[in-house]
Amino acid sequence: MAQSMAVRAALFFARAYNLTHVWIQSDSLVFVLAINSKTWPMELYEVLMDIALLSSTFSVICFSSFIPRHQNSLAN
């Protein structure tokens, strides 16, 4: 849940600064599986719907695949 809320906040930030190209990486396998799923878990539905709607406002948006935490030194 925290990862999806952080992504939603980042997308609001990107939109506020008129960014047009966004690349999202995640070390949360739960988030990556959820965002790429055709059906979303009920507890994440509202946040993932916001992410989907916000995503449509960018020229290019990329949700990259899962990155193991030990390889994600930039975020840590």
C-alpha positions as CSV (number, residue, x, y, z in Angstrom):
1,M,0.0,0.0,0.0
2,A,2.8,2.4,0.9
3,Q,4.5,1.9,-2.4
4,S,1.4,2.6,-4.4
5,M,0.7,5.7,-2.4
6,A,4.3,6.9,-3.0
7,V,3.9,6.3,-6.8
8,R,0.6,8.2,-6.8
9,A,2.3,11.1,-5.0
10,A,5.2,11.1,-7.4
11,L,2.8,11.2,-10.4
12,F,0.9,14.2,-8.8
13,F,4.3,15.9,-8.4
14,A,5.4,15.1,-12.0
15,R,2.1,16.5,-13.3
16,A,2.4,19.6,-11.2
17,Y,5.8,20.3,-12.7
18,N,4.5,19.6,-16.3
19,L,6.8,16.6,-16.8
20,T,5.8,14.6,-19.9
21,H,8.0,11.5,-19.6
22,V,7.9,9.4,-16.4
23,W,9.7,6.2,-15.5
24,I,8.5,4.3,-12.4
25,Q,10.7,1.6,-10.9
26,S,9.7,-0.4,-7.8
27,D,11.3,-2.8,-5.4
28,S,7.8,-3.9,-4.2
29,L,6.8,-7.1,-6.1
30,V,3.3,-6.7,-4.7
31,F,3.0,-3.3,-6.3
32,V,4.5,-4.4,-9.7
33,L,2.2,-7.4,-9.9
34,A,-0.8,-5.3,-8.9
35,I,-0.2,-2.4,-11.4
36,N,0.3,-4.9,-14.2
37,S,-2.7,-7.0,-13.3
38,K,-6.1,-6.9,-15.1
39,T,-7.8,-7.1,-11.7
40,W,-6.6,-5.1,-8.7
41,P,-6.7,-6.1,-5.1
42,M,-9.6,-4.4,-3.3
43,E,-7.3,-2.7,-0.8
44,L,-5.3,-1.1,-3.6
45,Y,-8.1,-0.4,-6.0
46,E,-8.6,3.3,-5.2
47,V,-4.9,4.2,-5.3
48,L,-4.3,2.1,-8.5
49,M,-7.2,3.8,-10.2
50,D,-5.7,7.2,-9.4
51,I,-2.4,6.0,-10.8
52,A,-4.1,4.7,-14.0
53,L,-5.9,8.1,-14.4
54,L,-2.8,10.1,-13.7
55,S,-0.8,7.9,-16.1
56,S,-3.0,8.9,-19.0
57,T,-1.9,12.6,-18.5
58,F,1.7,11.9,-19.6
59,S,3.1,11.6,-23.1
60,V,5.2,8.6,-22.0
61,I,5.0,6.6,-18.9
62,C,6.9,3.4,-18.2
63,F,6.3,1.1,-15.2
64,S,9.5,-1.0,-15.2
65,S,9.6,-4.5,-13.9
66,F,10.5,-5.5,-10.4
67,I,13.9,-4.5,-9.1
68,P,15.2,-6.5,-6.1
69,R,15.7,-4.3,-3.0
70,H,19.5,-5.1,-2.9
71,Q,19.8,-3.7,-6.4
72,N,17.8,-0.6,-5.7
73,S,20.5,1.5,-4.0
74,L,19.2,4.7,-5.5
75,A,16.0,4.6,-3.5
76,N,17.6,3.2,-0.4
